[in-house]
């Protein structure tokens, strides 16, 4: 046991790990980042993030703006987000079909060229589920990404959590809004955390709330 906090370095560690509690009053933990930015600043690693899912809101634009604002080394990719073009691409290029199943089939197979290629190239796959429509394709993309072993971030309102429990169980992170996706990318790439915790002033670091992680001496 450390009997006294003799140096600034030890003092900082004591607040982080809960030591010298008999001499110091409880205080918020001091966080120090150990992420290296060397590999990022020289551009050696560019992250490819595939944005799958609903096309009826601006969530992709919000993520794109957040990535740009934080100057993250990220390239965003996605399926064709034009519903009409996605439906009709096969018939426009290959010719009209008499039956709806054939029309859908040639379009779906053509769209799959893009989808499979970009999913295979992605470092991270973000899958968005909206409230208004049932996104069967998004669920398929999540399963495909999981089979490839890709890290998955799901994004949806809390009200959908029960319906998506199996999908979320395969995800690495479950987000409620696009800003959380951006913050997650900033953390995993650079170790950057938001200045304000999600729970605001009620947030308490785990070391202060539950004690140091390893109870053994």
N, CA and C atoms as a LAMMPS dump frame, in Angstrom:
ITEM: TIMESTEP
0
ITEM: NUMBER OF ATOMS
651
ITEM: BOX BOUNDS ff ff ff
-5.0000000000000000e+02 5.0000000000000000e+02
-5.0000000000000000e+02 5.0000000000000000e+02
-5.0000000000000000e+02 5.0000000000000000e+02
ITEM: ATOMS id mol type element x y z
1 1 1 N 0.854 -1.191 0
2 1 2 C 0 0 0
3 1 3 C 0.885 1.234 0
4 2 1 N 0.449 2.249 -0.778
5 2 2 C 1.185 3.506 -0.802
6 2 3 C 0.814 4.295 0.445
7 3 1 N 1.774 4.629 1.252
8 3 2 C 1.484 5.284 2.521
9 3 3 C 1.295 6.772 2.378
10 4 1 N 1.862 7.392 1.364
11 4 2 C 1.706 8.831 1.171
12 4 3 C 1.84 9.161 -0.291
13 5 1 N 1.278 10.312 -0.678
14 5 2 C 1.35 10.741 -2.072
15 5 3 C 2.494 11.729 -2.178
16 6 1 N 3.702 11.228 -2.48
17 6 2 C 4.885 12.049 -2.361
18 6 3 C 5.15 12.919 -3.574
19 7 1 N 4.63 12.545 -4.751
20 7 2 C 4.915 13.312 -5.969
21 7 3 C 3.639 13.622 -6.703
22 8 1 N 3.743 14.548 -7.647
23 8 2 C 2.574 14.901 -8.452
24 8 3 C 2.084 13.701 -9.232
25 9 1 N 3.043 12.917 -9.771
26 9 2 C 2.661 11.749 -10.556
27 9 3 C 1.888 10.756 -9.708
28 10 1 N 2.382 10.502 -8.508
29 10 2 C 1.688 9.581 -7.615
30 10 3 C 0.35 10.154 -7.212
31 11 1 N 0.296 11.478 -7
32 11 2 C -0.968 12.116 -6.637
33 11 3 C -1.995 11.928 -7.729
34 12 1 N -1.567 12.079 -8.99
35 12 2 C -2.496 11.898 -10.102
36 12 3 C -2.984 10.466 -10.156
37 13 1 N -2.069 9.521 -9.956
38 13 2 C -2.464 8.133 -9.976
39 13 3 C -3.377 7.796 -8.816
40 14 1 N -3.149 8.451 -7.669
41 14 2 C -3.982 8.147 -6.512
42 14 3 C -5.416 8.533 -6.761
43 15 1 N -5.651 9.677 -7.417
44 15 2 C -7.031 10.071 -7.707
45 15 3 C -7.643 9.151 -8.733
46 16 1 N -6.806 8.601 -9.647
47 16 2 C -7.319 7.707 -10.694
48 16 3 C -7.673 6.34 -10.15
49 17 1 N -6.875 5.852 -9.198
50 17 2 C -7.058 4.493 -8.746
51 17 3 C -7.604 4.379 -7.329
52 18 1 N -7.921 5.499 -6.712
53 18 2 C -8.565 5.435 -5.415
54 18 3 C -7.642 5.225 -4.243
55 19 1 N -6.324 5.386 -4.408
56 19 2 C -5.39 5.217 -3.31
57 19 3 C -5.317 6.497 -2.471
58 20 1 N -4.737 6.384 -1.287
59 20 2 C -4.585 7.508 -0.353
60 20 3 C -5.929 8.129 -0.005
61 21 1 N -6.959 7.295 0.086
62 21 2 C -8.283 7.833 0.363
63 21 3 C -8.359 8.432 1.76
64 22 1 N -7.485 7.982 2.663
65 22 2 C -7.528 8.52 4.015
66 22 3 C -6.994 9.948 4.062
67 23 1 N -6.23 10.364 3.054
68 23 2 C -5.623 11.678 3.071
69 23 3 C -6.301 12.653 2.108
70 24 1 N -6.947 12.103 1.052
71 24 2 C -7.549 12.971 0.041
72 24 3 C -9.055 12.787 0.01
73 25 1 N -9.815 13.87 -0.141
74 25 2 C -11.27 13.732 -0.266
75 25 3 C -11.619 13.152 -1.615
76 26 1 N -12.79 12.539 -1.758
77 26 2 C -13.202 12.003 -3.057
78 26 3 C -13.206 13.109 -4.1
79 27 1 N -12.749 12.775 -5.308
80 27 2 C -12.715 13.744 -6.393
81 27 3 C -12.816 13.005 -7.718
82 28 1 N -13.235 13.692 -8.783
83 28 2 C -13.355 13.025 -10.083
84 28 3 C -12.015 12.472 -10.535
85 29 1 N -12.051 11.358 -11.224
86 29 2 C -10.829 10.735 -11.697
87 29 3 C -10.137 11.6 -12.736
88 30 1 N -8.807 11.542 -12.76
89 30 2 C -8.016 12.222 -13.773
90 30 3 C -7.774 11.265 -14.922
91 31 1 N -8.192 11.669 -16.124
92 31 2 C -8.055 10.793 -17.282
93 31 3 C -6.847 11.203 -18.095
94 32 1 N -6.059 10.202 -18.509
95 32 2 C -4.916 10.458 -19.373
96 32 3 C -5.034 9.549 -20.587
97 33 1 N -4.847 10.108 -21.791
98 33 2 C -4.952 9.322 -23.006
99 33 3 C -3.608 8.717 -23.368
100 34 1 N -3.637 7.452 -23.75
101 34 2 C -2.419 6.766 -24.167
102 34 3 C -2.467 6.405 -25.649
103 35 1 N -3.44 6.966 -26.382
104 35 2 C -3.527 6.698 -27.812
105 35 3 C -2.429 7.457 -28.547
106 36 1 N -1.79 6.794 -29.486
107 36 2 C -0.787 7.446 -30.318
108 36 3 C -1.463 8.025 -31.553
109 37 1 N -1.112 9.237 -31.907
110 37 2 C -1.682 9.864 -33.107
111 37 3 C -0.706 9.823 -34.277
112 38 1 N 0.431 9.182 -34.093
113 38 2 C 1.45 9.172 -35.147
114 38 3 C 0.927 8.532 -36.427
115 39 1 N 0.277 7.372 -36.28
116 39 2 C -0.179 6.662 -37.463
117 39 3 C -1.339 7.373 -38.143
118 40 1 N -1.989 8.293 -37.4
119 40 2 C -3.123 9.017 -37.978
120 40 3 C -2.649 10.268 -38.699
121 41 1 N -1.727 10.996 -38.099
122 41 2 C -1.312 12.265 -38.668
123 41 3 C -0.624 12.099 -40.019
124 42 1 N 0.041 10.94 -40.23
125 42 2 C 0.71 10.759 -41.511
126 42 3 C -0.191 10.081 -42.543
127 43 1 N -1.439 9.846 -42.176
128 43 2 C -2.408 9.319 -43.132
129 43 3 C -2.236 7.854 -43.476
130 44 1 N -1.511 7.088 -42.646
131 44 2 C -1.248 5.697 -42.989
132 44 3 C -2.469 4.805 -42.818
133 45 1 N -3.434 5.238 -42.048
134 45 2 C -4.64 4.435 -41.86
135 45 3 C -5.876 5.28 -42.113
136 46 1 N -6.586 4.948 -43.165
137 46 2 C -7.868 5.573 -43.44
138 46 3 C -8.956 4.538 -43.172
139 47 1 N -9.913 4.9 -42.334
140 47 2 C -10.974 3.984 -41.951
141 47 3 C -12.131 4.081 -42.942
142 48 1 N -12.584 2.936 -43.425
143 48 2 C -13.744 2.886 -44.316
144 48 3 C -14.948 2.451 -43.495
145 49 1 N -15.957 3.307 -43.443
146 49 2 C -17.151 3.051 -42.632
147 49 3 C -18.358 2.98 -43.559
148 50 1 N -18.986 1.833 -43.591
149 50 2 C -20.149 1.602 -44.463
150 50 3 C -21.422 1.93 -43.698
151 51 1 N -22.25 2.787 -44.268
152 51 2 C -23.499 3.225 -43.628
153 51 3 C -24.676 2.522 -44.285
154 52 1 N -25.195 1.532 -43.599
155 52 2 C -26.313 0.742 -44.118
156 52 3 C -27.611 1.156 -43.436
157 53 1 N -28.732 0.944 -44.133
158 53 2 C -30.013 1.138 -43.461
159 53 3 C -30.893 2.19 -44.078
160 54 1 N -31.839 2.662 -43.294
161 54 2 C -32.938 3.482 -43.802
162 54 3 C -32.456 4.729 -44.531
163 55 1 N -33.275 5.133 -45.519
164 55 2 C -32.895 6.231 -46.414
165 55 3 C -33.851 7.418 -46.314
166 56 1 N -34.68 7.432 -45.283
167 56 2 C -35.737 8.441 -45.21
168 56 3 C -35.452 9.558 -44.207
169 57 1 N -34.236 9.624 -43.675
170 57 2 C -33.856 10.717 -42.787
171 57 3 C -32.414 11.113 -43.099
172 58 1 N -31.941 12.167 -42.446
173 58 2 C -30.63 12.729 -42.782
174 58 3 C -29.497 12.185 -41.917
175 59 1 N -29.649 10.987 -41.361
176 59 2 C -28.644 10.475 -40.427
177 59 3 C -27.276 10.335 -41.075
178 60 1 N -27.23 9.985 -42.354
179 60 2 C -25.934 9.884 -43.037
180 60 3 C -25.258 11.249 -43.123
181 61 1 N -26.037 12.276 -43.416
182 61 2 C -25.481 13.627 -43.501
183 61 3 C -24.961 14.101 -42.141
184 62 1 N -25.678 13.752 -41.074
185 62 2 C -25.232 14.131 -39.722
186 62 3 C -23.892 13.473 -39.397
187 63 1 N -23.756 12.189 -39.724
188 63 2 C -22.488 11.5 -39.48
189 63 3 C -21.38 12.088 -40.339
190 64 1 N -21.685 12.369 -41.606
191 64 2 C -20.673 12.944 -42.498
192 64 3 C -20.181 14.291 -41.972
193 65 1 N -21.101 15.125 -41.486
194 65 2 C -20.707 16.427 -40.945
195 65 3 C -19.87 16.248 -39.68
196 66 1 N -20.272 15.32 -38.812
197 66 2 C -19.524 15.086 -37.587
198 66 3 C -18.112 14.589 -37.858
199 67 1 N -17.977 13.698 -38.822
200 67 2 C -16.654 13.196 -39.2
201 67 3 C -15.788 14.325 -39.745
202 68 1 N -16.388 15.188 -40.574
203 68 2 C -15.641 16.318 -41.136
204 68 3 C -15.255 17.322 -40.053
205 69 1 N -16.176 17.612 -39.143
206 69 2 C -15.9 18.577 -38.074
207 69 3 C -14.757 18.107 -37.176
208 70 1 N -14.678 16.802 -36.944
209 70 2 C -13.616 16.256 -36.099
210 70 3 C -12.364 15.902 -36.897
211 71 1 N -12.44 16.094 -38.209
212 71 2 C -11.297 15.816 -39.092
213 71 3 C -10.802 14.389 -38.909
214 72 1 N -11.735 13.448 -38.871
215 72 2 C -11.376 12.045 -38.696
216 72 3 C -10.941 11.441 -40.031
217 73 1 N -9.957 10.542 -40.012
218 73 2 C -9.507 9.887 -41.242
219 73 3 C -10.471 8.78 -41.65
220 74 1 N -11.662 9.175 -42.098
221 74 2 C -12.749 8.238 -42.38
222 74 3 C -13.297 8.49 -43.784
223 75 1 N -13.51 7.406 -44.517
224 75 2 C -14.232 7.447 -45.779
225 75 3 C -15.567 6.756 -45.572
226 76 1 N -16.658 7.445 -45.865
227 76 2 C -17.996 6.899 -45.685
228 76 3 C -18.509 6.33 -47.001
229 77 1 N -19.052 5.13 -46.944
230 77 2 C -19.654 4.512 -48.116
231 77 3 C -21.069 4.076 -47.757
232 78 1 N -21.869 3.777 -48.769
233 78 2 C -23.256 3.38 -48.513
234 78 3 C -23.838 2.726 -49.759
235 79 1 N -24.984 2.072 -49.603
236 79 2 C -25.701 1.591 -50.781
237 79 3 C -26.286 2.775 -51.536
238 80 1 N -26.879 2.51 -52.686
239 80 2 C -27.601 3.56 -53.409
240 80 3 C -28.785 3.997 -52.553
241 81 1 N -28.841 5.268 -52.202
242 81 2 C -29.905 5.748 -51.313
243 81 3 C -31.108 6.323 -52.065
244 82 1 N -31.113 6.193 -53.389
245 82 2 C -32.294 6.582 -54.167
246 82 3 C -33.212 5.376 -54.274
247 83 1 N -34.378 5.46 -53.636
248 83 2 C -35.305 4.33 -53.647
249 83 3 C -35.729 3.978 -55.058
250 84 1 N -36.049 4.985 -55.86
251 84 2 C -36.524 4.746 -57.218
252 84 3 C -35.442 4.109 -58.085
253 85 1 N -34.219 4.643 -58.003
254 85 2 C -33.132 4.078 -58.802
255 85 3 C -32.812 2.657 -58.371
256 86 1 N -32.832 2.415 -57.063
257 86 2 C -32.57 1.076 -56.554
258 86 3 C -33.61 0.079 -57.05
259 87 1 N -34.871 0.506 -57.132
260 87 2 C -35.947 -0.364 -57.622
261 87 3 C -35.835 -0.636 -59.118
262 88 1 N -35.473 0.387 -59.88
263 88 2 C -35.601 0.307 -61.333
264 88 3 C -34.296 0.1 -62.091
265 89 1 N -33.157 0.038 -61.389
266 89 2 C -31.863 -0.02 -62.091
267 89 3 C -31.781 -1.18 -63.069
268 90 1 N -32.215 -2.366 -62.633
269 90 2 C -32.137 -3.531 -63.509
270 90 3 C -32.977 -3.377 -64.755
271 91 1 N -34.21 -2.895 -64.594
272 91 2 C -35.114 -2.751 -65.733
273 91 3 C -34.654 -1.647 -66.681
274 92 1 N -34.067 -0.572 -66.125
275 92 2 C -33.575 0.523 -66.971
276 92 3 C -32.389 0.058 -67.813
277 93 1 N -31.493 -0.717 -67.211
278 93 2 C -30.274 -1.129 -67.904
279 93 3 C -30.481 -2.384 -68.741
280 94 1 N -31.206 -3.372 -68.211
281 94 2 C -31.345 -4.664 -68.874
282 94 3 C -32.645 -4.817 -69.65
283 95 1 N -33.616 -3.958 -69.37
284 95 2 C -34.899 -4.052 -70.054
285 95 3 C -36.031 -4.338 -69.1
286 96 1 N -37.207 -3.835 -69.451
287 96 2 C -38.385 -4.015 -68.608
288 96 3 C -38.785 -5.482 -68.528
289 97 1 N -39.42 -5.848 -67.411
290 97 2 C -39.86 -7.213 -67.166
291 97 3 C -41.384 -7.246 -67.039
292 98 1 N -41.969 -8.334 -67.45
293 98 2 C -43.43 -8.46 -67.402
294 98 3 C -43.939 -8.758 -65.994
295 99 1 N -43.134 -9.437 -65.202
296 99 2 C -43.548 -9.843 -63.867
297 99 3 C -42.746 -9.093 -62.804
298 100 1 N -43.413 -8.701 -61.715
299 100 2 C -42.758 -7.981 -60.625
300 100 3 C -41.59 -8.767 -60.019
301 101 1 N -41.731 -10.081 -59.79
302 101 2 C -40.589 -10.805 -59.217
303 101 3 C -39.335 -10.704 -60.084
304 102 1 N -39.484 -10.762 -61.388
305 102 2 C -38.314 -10.647 -62.264
306 102 3 C -37.728 -9.241 -62.199
307 103 1 N -38.614 -8.241 -62.166
308 103 2 C -38.188 -6.833 -62.064
309 103 3 C -37.352 -6.632 -60.794
310 104 1 N -37.875 -7.136 -59.683
311 104 2 C -37.173 -7.001 -58.403
312 104 3 C -35.864 -7.781 -58.404
313 105 1 N -35.877 -8.975 -59.003
314 105 2 C -34.698 -9.838 -58.957
315 105 3 C -33.516 -9.223 -59.687
316 106 1 N -33.72 -8.708 -60.888
317 106 2 C -32.585 -8.17 -61.64
318 106 3 C -32.064 -6.89 -60.988
319 107 1 N -32.96 -6.129 -60.356
320 107 2 C -32.525 -4.935 -59.636
321 107 3 C -31.749 -5.293 -58.378
322 108 1 N -32.263 -6.267 -57.631
323 108 2 C -31.609 -6.671 -56.385
324 108 3 C -30.217 -7.233 -56.655
325 109 1 N -30.075 -8.037 -57.687
326 109 2 C -28.774 -8.621 -58.003
327 109 3 C -27.784 -7.548 -58.433
328 110 1 N -28.27 -6.534 -59.149
329 110 2 C -27.381 -5.451 -59.569
330 110 3 C -26.95 -4.616 -58.356
331 111 1 N -27.876 -4.307 -57.459
332 111 2 C -27.528 -3.557 -56.247
333 111 3 C -26.566 -4.339 -55.359
334 112 1 N -26.674 -5.664 -55.382
335 112 2 C -25.824 -6.497 -54.539
336 112 3 C -24.358 -6.408 -54.936
337 113 1 N -24.078 -6.077 -56.191
338 113 2 C -22.679 -5.91 -56.596
339 113 3 C -22.029 -4.818 -55.754
340 114 1 N -22.734 -3.697 -55.63
341 114 2 C -22.215 -2.581 -54.831
342 114 3 C -22.194 -2.937 -53.345
343 115 1 N -23.302 -3.459 -52.857
344 115 2 C -23.429 -3.724 -51.423
345 115 3 C -22.371 -4.714 -50.93
346 116 1 N -22.227 -5.827 -51.611
347 116 2 C -21.269 -6.84 -51.171
348 116 3 C -19.837 -6.323 -51.258
349 117 1 N -19.538 -5.596 -52.331
350 117 2 C -18.183 -5.072 -52.497
351 117 3 C -17.822 -4.117 -51.369
352 118 1 N -18.721 -3.174 -51.067
353 118 2 C -18.43 -2.172 -50.047
354 118 3 C -18.446 -2.758 -48.641
355 119 1 N -19.317 -3.717 -48.388
356 119 2 C -19.306 -4.378 -47.081
357 119 3 C -18.008 -5.141 -46.864
358 120 1 N -17.515 -5.796 -47.895
359 120 2 C -16.258 -6.524 -47.77
360 120 3 C -15.084 -5.587 -47.534
361 121 1 N -15.137 -4.378 -48.087
362 121 2 C -14.042 -3.433 -47.943
363 121 3 C -14.097 -2.647 -46.633
364 122 1 N -15.227 -2.645 -45.956
365 122 2 C -15.426 -1.779 -44.792
366 122 3 C -14.607 -2.232 -43.588
367 123 1 N -14.112 -1.242 -42.827
368 123 2 C -13.487 -1.507 -41.529
369 123 3 C -14.546 -1.59 -40.431
370 124 1 N -15.59 -0.776 -40.564
371 124 2 C -16.686 -0.722 -39.598
372 124 3 C -17.987 -0.62 -40.39
373 125 1 N -19.027 -1.294 -39.911
374 125 2 C -20.341 -1.234 -40.551
375 125 3 C -21.34 -0.633 -39.573
376 126 1 N -21.966 0.471 -39.982
377 126 2 C -23.013 1.104 -39.185
378 126 3 C -24.348 0.733 -39.815
379 127 1 N -25.272 0.211 -39.007
380 127 2 C -26.571 -0.225 -39.523
381 127 3 C -27.666 0.558 -38.815
382 128 1 N -28.396 1.337 -39.587
383 128 2 C -29.442 2.203 -39.044
384 128 3 C -30.825 1.6 -39.285
385 129 1 N -31.619 1.547 -38.203
386 129 2 C -33.008 1.123 -38.286
387 129 3 C -33.888 2.303 -37.871
388 130 1 N -34.8 2.72 -38.751
389 130 2 C -35.703 3.829 -38.45
390 130 3 C -37.033 3.334 -37.926
391 131 1 N -37.866 4.271 -37.516
392 131 2 C -39.149 3.92 -36.904
393 131 3 C -40.255 3.67 -37.915
394 132 1 N -40.167 4.296 -39.099
395 132 2 C -41.319 4.308 -40.002
396 132 3 C -41.44 3.05 -40.841
397 133 1 N -40.329 2.492 -41.289
398 133 2 C -40.37 1.355 -42.207
399 133 3 C -39.635 0.164 -41.616
400 134 1 N -39.968 -1.012 -42.097
401 134 2 C -39.243 -2.222 -41.708
402 134 3 C -38.07 -2.39 -42.669
403 135 1 N -36.871 -2.246 -42.142
404 135 2 C -35.693 -2.291 -43.004
405 135 3 C -35.13 -3.716 -43.073
406 136 1 N -35.74 -4.537 -43.92
407 136 2 C -35.268 -5.908 -44.074
408 136 3 C -33.822 -5.921 -44.59
409 137 1 N -33.528 -5.044 -45.541
410 137 2 C -32.178 -5.017 -46.111
411 137 3 C -31.131 -4.689 -45.049
412 138 1 N -31.474 -3.783 -44.122
413 138 2 C -30.53 -3.419 -43.068
414 138 3 C -30.219 -4.628 -42.185
415 139 1 N -31.25 -5.413 -41.854
416 139 2 C -31.034 -6.605 -41.04
417 139 3 C -30.167 -7.618 -41.791
418 140 1 N -30.395 -7.737 -43.103
419 140 2 C -29.569 -8.638 -43.905
420 140 3 C -28.12 -8.166 -43.922
421 141 1 N -27.912 -6.862 -44.091
422 141 2 C -26.551 -6.317 -44.089
423 141 3 C -25.861 -6.573 -42.756
424 142 1 N -26.602 -6.432 -41.661
425 142 2 C -26.019 -6.684 -40.338
426 142 3 C -25.579 -8.137 -40.217
427 143 1 N -26.415 -9.056 -40.69
428 143 2 C -26.049 -10.471 -40.641
429 143 3 C -24.858 -10.787 -41.526
430 144 1 N -24.823 -10.159 -42.708
431 144 2 C -23.714 -10.364 -43.629
432 144 3 C -22.417 -9.841 -43.019
433 145 1 N -22.489 -8.658 -42.412
434 145 2 C -21.315 -8.076 -41.767
435 145 3 C -20.844 -8.943 -40.609
436 146 1 N -21.782 -9.471 -39.836
437 146 2 C -21.42 -10.337 -38.715
438 146 3 C -20.725 -11.6 -39.219
439 147 1 N -21.216 -12.166 -40.323
440 147 2 C -20.599 -13.364 -40.886
441 147 3 C -19.185 -13.084 -41.371
442 148 1 N -18.939 -11.838 -41.811
443 148 2 C -17.607 -11.438 -42.257
444 148 3 C -16.684 -11.094 -41.089
445 149 1 N -17.244 -11.016 -39.886
446 149 2 C -16.447 -10.641 -38.723
447 149 3 C -16.181 -9.157 -38.63
448 150 1 N -17.029 -8.329 -39.274
449 150 2 C -16.835 -6.884 -39.254
450 150 3 C -17.337 -6.299 -37.934
451 151 1 N -16.652 -5.306 -37.386
452 151 2 C -17.217 -4.576 -36.25
453 151 3 C -18.511 -3.876 -36.683
454 152 1 N -19.535 -3.976 -35.852
455 152 2 C -20.855 -3.441 -36.198
456 152 3 C -21.304 -2.425 -35.154
457 153 1 N -21.807 -1.299 -35.631
458 153 2 C -22.478 -0.314 -34.785
459 153 3 C -23.919 -0.238 -35.248
460 154 1 N -24.871 -0.546 -34.372
461 154 2 C -26.272 -0.362 -34.735
462 154 3 C -26.751 0.999 -34.247
463 155 1 N -27.722 1.537 -34.96
464 155 2 C -28.243 2.879 -34.672
465 155 3 C -29.749 2.844 -34.812
466 156 1 N -30.452 3.102 -33.717
467 156 2 C -31.916 3.077 -33.767
468 156 3 C -32.498 3.707 -32.507
469 157 1 N -33.768 4.111 -32.557
470 157 2 C -34.42 4.646 -31.354
471 157 3 C -34.549 3.573 -30.28
472 158 1 N -34.573 3.966 -29.007
473 158 2 C -34.69 2.987 -27.927
474 158 3 C -35.929 2.105 -28.039
475 159 1 N -36.995 2.634 -28.647
476 159 2 C -38.234 1.868 -28.746
477 159 3 C -38.077 0.596 -29.579
478 160 1 N -37.041 0.514 -30.39
479 160 2 C -36.838 -0.662 -31.24
480 160 3 C -35.886 -1.683 -30.619
481 161 1 N -35.415 -1.415 -29.421
482 161 2 C -34.389 -2.273 -28.819
483 161 3 C -34.845 -3.722 -28.681
484 162 1 N -36.09 -3.941 -28.279
485 162 2 C -36.562 -5.318 -28.097
486 162 3 C -36.615 -6.051 -29.428
487 163 1 N -37.168 -5.412 -30.459
488 163 2 C -37.298 -6.061 -31.756
489 163 3 C -35.939 -6.386 -32.372
490 164 1 N -34.92 -5.604 -31.994
491 164 2 C -33.6 -5.772 -32.593
492 164 3 C -32.61 -6.443 -31.642
493 165 1 N -33.105 -7.111 -30.624
494 165 2 C -32.208 -7.642 -29.598
495 165 3 C -31.187 -8.615 -30.165
496 166 1 N -31.573 -9.455 -31.147
497 166 2 C -30.608 -10.386 -31.719
498 166 3 C -29.555 -9.658 -32.546
499 167 1 N -29.984 -8.635 -33.285
500 167 2 C -29.028 -7.845 -34.058
501 167 3 C -28.08 -7.107 -33.122
502 168 1 N -28.637 -6.485 -32.093
503 168 2 C -27.808 -5.751 -31.134
504 168 3 C -26.847 -6.666 -30.381
505 169 1 N -27.254 -7.911 -30.171
506 169 2 C -26.379 -8.854 -29.474
507 169 3 C -25.126 -9.16 -30.286
508 170 1 N -25.201 -8.973 -31.598
509 170 2 C -24.04 -9.203 -32.462
510 170 3 C -23.25 -7.923 -32.72
511 171 1 N -23.782 -6.799 -32.264
512 171 2 C -23.119 -5.513 -32.509
513 171 3 C -22.064 -5.242 -31.436
514 172 1 N -21.08 -4.436 -31.796
515 172 2 C -20.084 -4 -30.827
516 172 3 C -20.567 -2.814 -30.019
517 173 1 N -21.377 -1.956 -30.646
518 173 2 C -21.896 -0.766 -29.991
519 173 3 C -23.313 -0.517 -30.487
520 174 1 N -24.194 -0.109 -29.58
521 174 2 C -25.577 0.229 -29.935
522 174 3 C -25.79 1.703 -29.639
523 175 1 N -26.091 2.492 -30.663
524 175 2 C -26.259 3.944 -30.528
525 175 3 C -27.709 4.344 -30.735
526 176 1 N -28.079 5.465 -30.112
527 176 2 C -29.431 5.989 -30.247
528 176 3 C -29.511 7.151 -31.222
529 177 1 N -28.396 7.823 -31.496
530 177 2 C -28.419 8.951 -32.422
531 177 3 C -27.105 9.006 -33.193
532 178 1 N -27.097 9.685 -34.347
533 178 2 C -25.891 9.722 -35.187
534 178 3 C -24.679 10.335 -34.486
535 179 1 N -24.924 11.283 -33.584
536 179 2 C -23.808 11.908 -32.873
537 179 3 C -23.025 10.883 -32.053
538 180 1 N -23.71 9.903 -31.495
539 180 2 C -23.03 8.855 -30.74
540 180 3 C -22.144 8.01 -31.655
541 181 1 N -22.59 7.824 -32.896
542 181 2 C -21.769 7.083 -33.859
543 181 3 C -20.467 7.84 -34.12
544 182 1 N -20.58 9.154 -34.336
545 182 2 C -19.394 9.98 -34.568
546 182 3 C -18.461 9.928 -33.365
547 183 1 N -19.025 10.052 -32.169
548 183 2 C -18.2 10.01 -30.956
549 183 3 C -17.53 8.644 -30.795
550 184 1 N -18.226 7.58 -31.171
551 184 2 C -17.634 6.245 -31.107
552 184 3 C -16.456 6.133 -32.067
553 185 1 N -16.624 6.635 -33.283
554 185 2 C -15.533 6.598 -34.26
555 185 3 C -14.345 7.425 -33.772
556 186 1 N -14.62 8.596 -33.205
557 186 2 C -13.535 9.444 -32.696
558 186 3 C -12.77 8.739 -31.583
559 187 1 N -13.489 7.985 -30.76
560 187 2 C -12.817 7.274 -29.665
561 187 3 C -11.974 6.112 -30.18
562 188 1 N -12.562 5.256 -31.031
563 188 2 C -11.82 4.061 -31.445
564 188 3 C -10.636 4.42 -32.347
565 189 1 N -10.73 5.542 -33.058
566 189 2 C -9.644 5.938 -33.958
567 189 3 C -8.578 6.739 -33.226
568 190 1 N -8.999 7.687 -32.38
569 190 2 C -8.042 8.598 -31.757
570 190 3 C -8.05 8.596 -30.233
571 191 1 N -8.973 7.881 -29.636
572 191 2 C -9.06 7.907 -28.183
573 191 3 C -9.709 9.162 -27.648
574 192 1 N -10.392 9.921 -28.515
575 192 2 C -11.046 11.159 -28.092
576 192 3 C -12.417 10.863 -27.498
577 193 1 N -12.698 11.459 -26.361
578 193 2 C -14 11.318 -25.717
579 193 3 C -14.734 12.654 -25.738
580 194 1 N -16.066 12.625 -25.728
581 194 2 C -16.827 13.887 -25.665
582 194 3 C -16.467 14.667 -24.403
583 195 1 N -16.51 15.983 -24.492
584 195 2 C -16.204 16.807 -23.33
585 195 3 C -17.251 16.628 -22.237
586 196 1 N -18.477 16.353 -22.637
587 196 2 C -19.564 16.167 -21.677
588 196 3 C -20.098 14.744 -21.778
589 197 1 N -20.1 13.956 -20.683
590 197 2 C -20.652 12.602 -20.718
591 197 3 C -22.131 12.613 -21.093
592 198 1 N -22.592 11.513 -21.608
593 198 2 C -23.998 11.387 -22.012
594 198 3 C -24.94 11.712 -20.855
595 199 1 N -24.557 11.287 -19.649
596 199 2 C -25.401 11.507 -18.469
597 199 3 C -25.067 12.794 -17.728
598 200 1 N -24.242 13.648 -18.344
599 200 2 C -23.963 14.958 -17.77
600 200 3 C -23.301 14.883 -16.413
601 201 1 N -23.737 15.733 -15.498
602 201 2 C -23.13 15.831 -14.173
603 201 3 C -23.377 14.612 -13.297
604 202 1 N -24.314 13.76 -13.712
605 202 2 C -24.587 12.564 -12.906
606 202 3 C -23.593 11.439 -13.181
607 203 1 N -22.759 11.611 -14.229
608 203 2 C -21.761 10.584 -14.532
609 203 3 C -20.706 10.519 -13.43
610 204 1 N -20.382 9.282 -13.023
611 204 2 C -19.328 9.047 -12.04
612 204 3 C -18.392 7.988 -12.61
613 205 1 N -17.081 8.255 -12.703
614 205 2 C -16.138 7.249 -13.206
615 205 3 C -16.223 5.962 -12.401
616 206 1 N -15.993 4.843 -13.06
617 206 2 C -16.15 3.551 -12.388
618 206 3 C -15.212 3.402 -11.192
619 207 1 N -13.996 3.981 -11.284
620 207 2 C -13.056 3.868 -10.17
621 207 3 C -13.582 4.57 -8.93
622 208 1 N -14.32 5.672 -9.127
623 208 2 C -14.881 6.401 -8.002
624 208 3 C -16.177 5.764 -7.507
625 209 1 N -16.903 5.147 -8.427
626 209 2 C -18.194 4.583 -8.054
627 209 3 C -18.077 3.183 -7.458
628 210 1 N -17.231 2.346 -8.078
629 210 2 C -17.159 0.939 -7.663
630 210 3 C -15.774 0.538 -7.159
631 211 1 N -14.845 1.475 -7.124
632 211 2 C -13.507 1.138 -6.669
633 211 3 C -12.627 0.673 -7.806
634 212 1 N -11.349 0.454 -7.5
635 212 2 C -10.412 0.039 -8.527
636 212 3 C -10.807 -1.333 -9.092
637 213 1 N -10.417 -1.55 -10.346
638 213 2 C -10.885 -2.753 -11.048
639 213 3 C -10.363 -4.056 -10.488
640 214 1 N -9.122 -4.065 -9.989
641 214 2 C -8.539 -5.295 -9.472
642 214 3 C -8.461 -5.222 -7.947
643 215 1 N -9.314 -5.933 -7.242
644 215 2 C -9.315 -5.855 -5.768
645 215 3 C -8.132 -6.579 -5.125
646 216 1 N -7.386 -7.371 -5.893
647 216 2 C -6.268 -8.11 -5.326
648 216 3 C -5.064 -7.197 -5.117
649 217 1 N -4.257 -7.433 -4.072
650 217 2 C -3.076 -6.586 -3.813
651 217 3 C -2.039 -6.754 -4.908
